[in-house]
Amino acid sequence: MPDRILLVQLADIGDLIVTLPAIAALRSALPDAHLTLLTSEQAVSIVEDGLVDEVRPFSKQGFNGTKALLNPANWRRLYALREDNFDTVIFFHHFTLRLGTLKFWLLAWASGAEMVLGLDNGNTTFFGRTFLTHTIPDEGFGAKHQAQYWLDLVGLLGADTAPQRARIAFDGGILPLTVKRGVRVILHAGGGGYTQARRWSPERWAQVADNLREEYDAEIVLVGTENDNATAVLDAMQHREKVVNLSGRTSLTQLADVMRSADLYLGTDSGVTHLAAAVRTPVVALYGATNHEAWSPWSPNGNVAILRSAPLCSPCIYVEHSIGAREGCEARTCMRMISVEQVLSASRTLLRNERFQSPADYRYDARSGRDWVDRVQILGLPVDIITYKQWLWQIDQWILQGKRAHQVCTVNPEFMMMAQHDPLFAQIIRRADLCVPDGNGVLWASNLLGTKLPERVTGSDGVPKIAEEAAKKGWTLFFLGAAEGVAEEAARVLQAQYRGLFIVGTYSGSPAVEEEDKIIEMINASNANILLVAYGAPAQDKWIARNLPRLNVAMAMGVGGTFDFIAGRVPRAPQWMIDYKLEWLYRLYKEPWRIVRMMRLPRFVFAVIARGSK
């Protein structure tokens, strides 16, 4: 059995906290083994005495970036591990980035250990061989909780993989608070330093705090660092009596003591939230951009309320095997859609010592059934095998069912190449209910990869077909986007062409955050069945994805310049050019500035030949 084990967890405080259950399980399984924990400097103090034999701080900052490999001091630090005679190394990390994985490989090599344990995601091979000797499959972020990944990993050494709580250190000194009288609520308005996308507005936190002050005469304790919005929350509050601001005034272990004294904790995805769950304080946690299935507060025996609005684009950070869109999007709609009343309702439930039941919400689940299942993969993105006739049938089914809004993406080579460098856009395409093959390049690629698509299904041709079917079946349409007056003109053209067509609203607007709420209200008030959005890709697709849960339509689709075509503002190619697949050439002739965008087409061809479906 292993005798000297190096445990590697170099991420932030929350990452270490969800790793502690696995370390405790390993300690129980191998009580005589010497455990050395290599972890970040800021997280060292949270490790309970006796859990490991040695905690060795490691500065991530000095080891980050490509230049870190050129620093002789880093090589000396690595090679010094040889002196400890480790026989086993366990990496509590997903091997996501290639450069980061290379550094882990160097660390494993420097340790001299014969056994190296980690997650296998196919990204650990260098010079023809992997540096891992013992693995469990990495099924992607959120396939299981991070804490369970690490419990399963130490299970390779005989440790118990059953969920258990994190054991953390406490200060044990005098709390920097008065004696508790009544309800004490801890509020952390920050979201850690990794990304700003996890934060909720200070004004809304202030409303929650004011309501809890009024309803429970609660003592509100603000915690975190000086950069965690505590001052902004305090400034926005109306009832500031019995409010204690401890931001920047506690160590981690003191903060653990404070948490242990509370009746309720409020926060978002952060190390502080994981700390609250570890001390078994009831937790209300708000999640939007980050993956709650991977990073929810780990509390096997506690009560945790996870609140999320769950738009189609959420989560966008840590999805599948990718870091994703680290800063989310500018709109942060996923967090804005969580209401003050939802947070208060969850808080009341936990303060009554009742178990929180997560409300049903609309959310994408890659493991659930889809309405349309026949699809191919090109460059890691889906394209559905569908015809116009089948698409119209599917729209009719969605309208008849009336369950929720569905997003359709018109996937063409430009979309695919944009998505290679835009992880948020890529996730939206993967999660869309339907990805129609809009582009001859897509048909060529699928044929090259062995699946012949029945026909090209475009947005520009699809909108008139949808309008024709809508006139027959009474579907109602709303046109959003394009330049001022274009949507109205396109609506008039289609209504003149298809008698009985109901276009119940048109609005140019913009995808700006400031307009979202007004536009959503306008669309829902129109009782439209189908929403067509002409903001251009990928803005239109992102707008739809983040607002999908609150749209009362059956289908929403981005249509790019289709309204301009229908209104006659931009002429389409002659039919013979369309038949000979030369429409792109005509558009380039009419709009020479498109040459920059069209340079994506040869890159698409080369990428498909080199990578195929991956």
C-alpha positions in Angstrom: 0.0 0.0 0.0 1.1 3.6 -0.5 3.3 5.0 2.2 4.1 8.6 1.3 1.4 10.3 -0.6 1.4 13.8 -2.2 -2.1 15.4 -2.5 -2.3 18.2 -5.0 -5.1 20.7 -4.9 -3.8 24.1 -6.1 -7.1 25.9 -6.8 -9.0 28.3 -4.5 -10.6 28.0 -1.1 -13.9 26.4 -2.3 -12.0 23.8 -4.4 -10.0 22.7 -1.3 -13.1 22.5 0.9 -14.9 20.1 -1.5 -11.7 18.1 -1.6 -11.5 17.7 2.2 -14.1 14.8 2.3 -11.9 12.8 0.0 -8.8 13.5 2.1 -10.7 12.5 5.3 -11.7 9.3 3.6 -8.2 8.6 2.6 -6.9 9.3 6.1 -9.4 6.7 7.5 -8.4 4.1 4.9 -4.6 4.6 5.3 -4.1 5.8 8.9 -0.4 5.1 8.8 0.4 6.7 5.5 2.2 10.1 5.4 0.0 12.6 3.7 1.4 15.8 2.3 -1.0 18.4 1.0 0.2 20.8 -1.7 -2.3 23.6 -1.8 -2.7 27.4 -2.4 -1.4 29.8 0.2 -4.8 31.4 0.9 -6.4 28.1 1.7 -3.8 26.5 4.0 -5.4 27.6 7.3 -8.7 25.9 6.7 -7.2 22.3 6.9 -8.1 20.7 10.2 -5.2 19.5 12.4 -4.4 15.9 12.0 -6.2 15.5 8.7 -2.8 15.4 6.9 0.7 15.2 8.2 2.0 18.2 6.4 0.5 21.2 4.6 2.8 22.7 2.1 1.7 26.2 0.7 2.1 26.6 -3.1 2.0 30.0 -4.8 -0.2 29.6 -7.9 0.7 33.1 -9.1 4.4 32.2 -9.5 3.5 29.1 -11.5 0.9 30.6 -13.8 1.6 31.6 -17.4 3.9 30.2 -20.1 6.9 32.1 -18.7 6.7 30.2 -15.4 8.4 27.3 -17.1 11.4 29.5 -17.9 11.8 30.5 -14.2 14.7 28.5 -12.7 13.2 29.0 -9.2 10.1 27.0 -10.3 12.3 24.1 -11.5 14.1 24.1 -8.2 10.8 24.0 -6.3 9.6 21.2 -8.4 12.7 19.1 -8.2 12.9 19.5 -4.4 9.9 17.2 -4.2 12.3 14.3 -5.0 13.7 14.6 -1.5 10.4 13.5 0.0 10.5 10.1 -1.6 6.8 10.1 -2.5 5.5 6.9 -3.9 2.0 8.2 -4.8 0.6 11.5 -6.2 -3.1 12.3 -6.3 -4.2 15.2 -8.5 -7.5 16.7 -7.4 -7.9 18.6 -10.7 -9.6 18.3 -14.0 -7.0 18.4 -16.7 -8.7 21.1 -18.8 -6.1 23.4 -20.3 -3.1 21.9 -22.1 -0.5 24.2 -20.6 -1.9 23.6 -17.1 -1.8 19.8 -17.7 1.8 20.0 -18.8 2.7 21.6 -15.5 0.9 18.9 -13.6 2.9 16.4 -15.7 6.1 18.1 -14.6 5.0 18.0 -11.0 4.3 14.3 -11.2 7.7 13.7 -12.9 9.5 15.8 -10.3 8.0 13.9 -7.4 9.4 10.6 -8.7 6.3 8.8 -7.6 5.4 5.5 -9.3 1.7 5.8 -8.8 -0.1 8.9 -10.1 -3.9 9.1 -9.7 -6.2 11.5 -11.5 -9.2 11.9 -13.8 -8.9 10.6 -17.3 -10.3 13.0 -20.0 -7.9 12.1 -22.8 -5.8 15.2 -22.3 -2.9 13.8 -20.3 -0.8 12.3 -23.0 2.6 13.8 -23.6 5.4 12.3 -25.8 3.1 9.4 -26.6 2.2 8.4 -23.1 0.0 9.5 -20.2 1.6 10.5 -16.9 -1.4 8.9 -15.0 -1.1 5.3 -13.8 -4.4 5.0 -12.1 -7.6 6.8 -13.2 -11.3 7.1 -13.1 -13.2 8.6 -16.0 -13.7 12.3 -16.2 -17.3 12.5 -17.4 -17.2 16.3 -17.5 -18.1 19.1 -15.1 -21.5 18.5 -13.4 -21.8 14.8 -14.3 -21.2 14.4 -10.6 -20.4 16.9 -7.8 -16.7 17.8 -7.5 -16.6 16.3 -4.0 -17.9 13.0 -5.3 -15.3 13.0 -8.1 -12.5 13.2 -5.5 -14.2 10.6 -3.2 -14.3 8.2 -6.1 -10.7 9.0 -7.0 -9.4 8.1 -3.5 -11.6 5.0 -3.8 -8.9 3.6 -6.0 -6.7 3.3 -2.9 -9.5 1.6 -0.9 -11.1 4.7 0.7 -14.8 4.8 1.4 -16.5 6.7 -1.5 -19.7 7.4 0.4 -20.6 11.1 0.8 -19.3 12.7 4.0 -18.9 16.3 5.2 -15.8 18.4 4.9 -13.7 18.7 8.1 -12.3 22.2 8.5 -10.4 24.1 11.1 -11.9 26.6 13.5 -10.2 29.5 15.2 -11.6 28.7 18.7 -11.1 32.2 19.9 -13.6 35.0 20.8 -16.0 35.8 18.1 -15.8 39.4 16.7 -19.5 39.7 17.4 -21.8 40.5 20.3 -23.6 37.6 22.1 -26.2 36.2 19.8 -29.8 37.2 20.5 -32.4 36.0 18.1 -31.8 35.2 14.4 -28.4 35.7 13.0 -28.0 35.9 9.2 -24.6 35.8 7.4 -24.6 37.6 4.0 -21.8 37.3 1.6 -22.4 39.7 -1.4 -19.3 38.7 -3.3 -18.5 35.8 -5.5 -14.8 35.1 -5.2 -12.1 36.6 -7.3 -12.3 34.1 -10.2 -15.1 35.9 -12.0 -17.6 38.7 -11.6 -20.3 36.7 -13.4 -21.3 34.9 -10.1 -22.5 38.1 -8.3 -26.0 39.3 -7.5 -26.7 43.0 -7.3 -26.0 44.7 -3.9 -29.3 46.5 -4.1 -31.2 43.2 -4.2 -29.1 41.8 -1.3 -30.0 45.0 0.6 -33.7 44.4 0.0 -33.4 40.8 1.3 -31.5 42.0 4.4 -34.1 44.7 5.1 -36.9 42.2 4.8 -35.2 39.8 7.2 -34.6 42.6 9.6 -38.3 43.5 9.5 -39.7 40.0 9.7 -37.3 38.3 12.1 -35.5 41.3 13.8 -32.5 39.5 12.4 -28.9 40.5 13.0 -27.3 40.8 9.6 -23.6 40.0 9.4 -21.7 41.0 6.2 -18.7 38.9 5.5 -16.0 38.4 2.9 -13.1 40.6 1.7 -13.1 44.3 1.3 -13.9 43.8 -2.4 -17.1 41.8 -1.8 -19.7 44.6 -2.1 -20.4 44.7 1.6 -20.2 48.5 1.7 -22.6 48.8 -1.3 -25.1 46.5 0.4 -24.9 48.5 3.6 -25.3 51.8 1.7 -28.5 50.5 0.0 -30.1 49.2 3.2 -32.9 51.1 5.0 -32.5 49.3 8.3 -28.8 49.5 9.3 -29.3 48.8 13.0 -28.1 45.4 14.1 -26.0 45.1 11.0 -22.4 44.1 11.5 -19.8 44.5 8.7 -17.0 42.0 9.2 -15.7 42.2 5.6 -11.9 42.2 5.6 -11.8 41.7 9.4 -11.7 37.9 9.8 -9.3 35.1 9.0 -10.7 32.0 7.4 -10.8 30.1 10.7 -12.5 33.1 12.4 -15.0 33.2 9.6 -15.7 29.5 10.1 -16.5 30.3 13.8 -18.8 33.2 12.7 -20.6 30.9 10.3 -21.1 28.2 13.0 -23.0 30.8 15.1 -25.5 31.7 12.4 -29.0 30.5 11.7 -28.8 31.2 7.9 -26.2 32.0 5.3 -26.9 33.9 2.0 -24.5 34.0 -0.9 -23.6 33.0 -4.4 -21.0 30.5 -5.7 -17.8 31.2 -3.7 -15.4 29.7 -1.3 -17.3 31.5 1.5 -20.4 29.6 0.5 -18.6 26.3 0.6 -17.3 27.2 4.0 -20.8 27.9 5.3 -22.0 24.5 4.0 -19.0 22.8 5.6 -20.0 24.1 9.1 -23.6 22.9 8.4 -25.2 26.3 8.4 -28.4 26.4 6.4 -27.5 27.9 3.0 -29.3 29.8 0.4 -27.1 30.0 -2.7 -27.7 31.7 -6.0 -26.3 30.2 -9.2 -26.3 31.5 -12.7 -23.2 31.3 -14.9 -21.5 28.7 -12.8 -22.3 25.0 -12.8 -24.4 24.2 -9.8 -24.3 20.4 -10.4 -20.5 20.6 -10.1 -20.1 23.3 -7.5 -23.2 23.5 -5.3 -22.4 23.7 -1.6 -21.5 20.2 -0.4 -23.6 19.4 2.6 -24.6 15.7 2.7 -26.6 16.1 5.9 -27.5 19.7 5.8 -30.1 21.8 4.1 -29.1 23.8 1.1 -31.4 25.9 -1.1 -30.0 26.3 -4.7 -31.8 29.1 -6.6 -31.3 29.6 -10.3 -33.3 30.9 -13.2 -31.8 28.4 -15.6 -31.8 30.0 -19.1 -30.6 27.9 -22.0 -27.1 29.4 -21.8 -26.7 28.6 -18.1 -24.3 27.3 -16.9 -21.7 28.8 -19.2 -18.7 28.4 -16.9 -17.3 24.9 -16.3 -19.4 22.9 -18.7 -18.6 19.4 -20.2 -14.8 19.3 -20.3 -14.3 23.1 -20.8 -13.8 26.1 -18.6 -16.3 27.8 -20.9 -17.1 31.5 -20.8 -15.3 32.6 -17.7 -16.9 36.0 -17.4 -20.3 34.9 -18.6 -22.0 37.5 -20.6 -22.4 41.3 -20.1 -26.2 41.0 -19.5 -25.9 38.5 -16.6 -29.6 37.8 -17.1 -29.3 34.4 -15.4 -28.6 36.2 -12.1 -31.0 39.1 -12.7 -33.9 36.7 -13.1 -33.5 35.4 -9.6 -36.0 37.6 -7.6 -35.8 39.0 -4.1 -39.0 37.2 -3.3 -37.5 33.8 -4.3 -34.5 34.4 -2.0 -36.8 35.5 0.9 -39.1 32.4 0.3 -36.1 30.0 0.5 -34.8 31.9 3.6 -38.1 31.6 5.4 -38.2 27.8 4.6 -34.8 27.2 6.1 -35.4 29.5 9.1 -38.5 27.3 9.9 -36.1 24.3 9.9 -37.9 22.8 6.9 -36.2 21.1 4.1 -36.1 23.1 0.9 -37.6 21.6 -2.2 -36.2 23.0 -5.4 -39.0 24.5 -7.6 -39.4 23.1 -11.1 -37.7 25.2 -13.6 -37.0 25.2 -17.3 -33.4 24.0 -17.8 -31.5 22.2 -20.5 -30.3 18.7 -19.5 -28.0 16.9 -21.9 -29.1 13.6 -20.5 -32.8 14.1 -21.0 -34.8 13.3 -24.1 -35.0 15.7 -27.0 -38.0 16.2 -29.3 -35.8 15.7 -32.4 -33.1 13.1 -32.0 -31.5 12.6 -35.5 -28.4 14.7 -35.7 -24.8 14.7 -36.8 -21.7 16.3 -35.2 -19.5 18.7 -37.2 -16.5 20.3 -35.4 -18.0 19.4 -32.1 -21.4 21.1 -32.9 -24.7 19.5 -33.7 -26.7 19.7 -36.9 -30.1 18.1 -37.1 -31.1 15.8 -39.9 -34.3 17.5 -40.9 -36.3 18.8 -43.8 -38.6 21.9 -44.1 -41.6 19.6 -43.9 -40.4 17.9 -40.7 -39.5 21.3 -39.2 -42.9 22.7 -39.7 -44.5 19.6 -38.2 -42.2 20.0 -35.2 -43.2 23.7 -34.7 -46.9 22.7 -34.8 -46.2 20.1 -32.1 -44.5 22.6 -29.9 -47.4 25.1 -30.3 -50.0 22.4 -29.5 -48.1 21.2 -26.5 -47.6 24.7 -25.1 -45.2 23.6 -22.5 -42.2 25.9 -22.9 -40.2 28.0 -25.3 -37.8 26.2 -27.7 -34.8 27.7 -29.4 -33.8 27.0 -33.0 -30.4 27.8 -34.3 -29.7 28.1 -38.1 -26.3 26.5 -38.2 -23.9 27.4 -41.0 -20.1 27.4 -41.4 -19.8 30.9 -40.1 -21.6 30.0 -36.9 -19.4 27.0 -36.5 -16.2 28.9 -36.9 -17.4 31.7 -34.5 -18.3 29.1 -31.9 -14.8 27.6 -32.0 -13.6 30.8 -30.3 -16.8 31.7 -28.4 -17.5 29.1 -25.7 -20.8 30.7 -24.8 -22.1 30.6 -28.4 -20.9 27.0 -28.7 -22.9 26.0 -25.6 -26.0 27.6 -26.9 -25.8 25.7 -30.2 -25.2 22.4 -28.3 -28.2 23.1 -26.1 -30.6 24.4 -28.7 -33.8 22.3 -29.3 -33.1 22.3 -33.0 -30.1 23.1 -35.2 -31.2 23.3 -38.8 -28.5 22.9 -41.6 -28.3 26.5 -42.9 -25.5 26.5 -45.4 -24.1 24.4 -48.3 -20.9 24.0 -46.4 -22.7 22.2 -43.7 -24.2 19.8 -46.2 -20.8 19.2 -47.8 -19.2 18.6 -44.4 -21.8 16.1 -43.3 -21.5 14.2 -46.6 -17.7 14.1 -46.1 -18.2 12.7 -42.7 -20.5 9.9 -43.9 -24.0 11.3 -43.3 -26.0 12.9 -46.1 -28.4 15.6 -45.0 -31.7 15.6 -46.9 -31.7 19.3 -47.7 -30.5 22.7 -46.8 -32.9 24.3 -44.3 -32.3 28.0 -44.1 -33.7 30.8 -42.0 -34.1 33.1 -45.1 -36.2 30.5 -46.9 -37.7 29.1 -43.7 -39.4 32.3 -42.6 -41.7 32.6 -45.6 -42.5 28.9 -45.2 -43.3 29.4 -41.6 -45.4 32.4 -42.5 -47.3 30.3 -45.1 -48.0 27.6 -42.6 -48.9 30.1 -39.9 -51.6 31.6 -42.2 -53.1 28.1 -42.6 -53.0 27.1 -39.0 -53.5 30.4 -37.2 -50.0 30.6 -35.6 -49.1 34.1 -34.5 -45.7 35.7 -35.1 -43.6 38.5 -33.6 -40.7 40.2 -35.5 -37.9 41.6 -33.3 -34.8 43.4 -34.5 -33.3 44.7 -37.8 -33.1 48.5 -38.6 -35.9 50.8 -37.8 -39.0 50.1 -39.9 -37.6 46.9 -41.6 -39.5 44.4 -39.4 -42.7 46.3 -40.1 -42.1 46.4 -43.8 -41.3 42.7 -43.9 -44.5 42.0 -41.9 -46.5 43.9 -44.5 -44.9 42.0 -47.4 -45.7 38.6 -45.8 -49.2 39.5 -44.8 -49.9 40.6 -48.4 -48.5 37.4 -49.7 -50.2 35.1 -47.2 -53.8 36.0 -46.4 -54.9 35.4 -42.8 -51.3 35.7 -41.5 -51.2 37.2 -37.9 -48.1 39.1 -37.2 -49.0 40.4 -33.7 -46.0 42.6 -33.1 -42.9 44.2 -34.5 -40.1 46.0 -32.8 -36.6 46.9 -33.8 -35.1 47.4 -30.4 -31.6 46.1 -29.5 -30.0 43.3 -27.6 -28.9 45.8 -24.9 -29.4 44.7 -21.3 -31.4 47.9 -20.6 -34.1 46.9 -23.1 -34.5 43.2 -22.2 -37.3 43.5 -19.6 -39.4 45.9 -21.7 -39.0 43.7 -24.8 -39.9 40.5 -23.0 -43.0 42.2 -21.6 -44.0 43.4 -25.1 -43.6 39.9 -26.7 -45.5 38.1 -23.9 -48.3 40.6 -24.1 -48.7 40.0 -27.8 -49.5 36.2 -27.2 -47.2 35.3 -30.1 -46.5 31.6 -30.8 -43.3 32.2 -32.7 -40.6 34.8 -32.1 -38.1 35.7 -34.9 -35.1 37.8 -33.9 -32.9 39.7 -36.3 -30.0 41.0 -34.2 -27.3 39.1 -36.2 -25.3 36.2 -35.0 -24.3 35.5 -32.3 -26.1 38.4 -30.5 -29.6 37.2 -31.5 -28.9 33.6 -30.4 -27.4 34.7 -27.1 -30.4 37.1 -26.5 -32.8 34.2 -27.0 -30.9 31.7 -24.9 -30.7 34.0 -21.8 -34.3 35.0 -22.0 -35.9 31.7 -23.0 -37.4 30.8 -19.6 -39.5 34.0 -19.5 -40.7 33.9 -23.1 -44.2 32.7 -23.5 -43.7 31.6 -27.1 -43.4 28.0 -28.5 -40.4 28.8 -30.7 -37.7 31.5 -30.9 -35.2 31.7 -33.7 -32.5 34.1 -34.9 -33.0 35.1 -38.5 -30.1 37.4 -39.2 -30.7 39.5 -42.3 -33.9 37.7 -43.4 -36.2 40.7 -42.7 -34.0 42.8 -45.0 -34.4 40.2 -47.8 -38.2 40.0 -47.3 -38.6 43.8 -47.2 -36.5 44.2 -50.3 -33.8 46.2 -48.6 -31.2 43.7 -49.6 -31.8 41.7 -52.8 -31.3 37.9 -52.8 -29.3 36.1 -55.5 -31.1 35.0 -58.7 -32.6 31.6 -58.4 -30.0 30.1 -60.7 -27.2 31.2 -58.4 -29.0 29.7 -55.5 -29.5 26.4 -57.4 -25.8 26.3 -58.2 -24.8 27.1 -54.6 -23.4 30.5 -55.5 -25.5 32.7 -53.3 -22.5 33.5 -51.2 -20.8 35.0 -54.3 -23.8 37.2 -55.1 -23.9 38.5 -51.5 -20.2 39.3 -51.7 -20.7 41.2 -54.9 -23.5 43.2 -53.3 -21.7 43.6 -49.9 -18.0 43.6 -50.5 -17.4 44.2 -46.8 -18.4 40.6 -46.2 -15.0 39.4 -47.4 -13.8 39.4 -43.8 -16.6 37.2 -42.6 -16.4 34.9 -45.6 -12.7 34.1 -44.8 -14.2 31.8 -42.2 -15.4 29.5 -45.0 -12.0 28.2 -46.2 -11.0 27.9 -42.5 -14.1 25.8 -42.0 -13.1 23.5 -44.9 -9.6 23.0 -43.5 -11.0 22.4 -40.0 -13.5 19.8 -41.1 -10.8 17.9 -43.1 -8.5 18.0 -40.1 -10.9 17.4 -37.3 -14.1 16.0 -38.7 -16.8 15.8 -36.1 -14.6 16.7 -33.1 
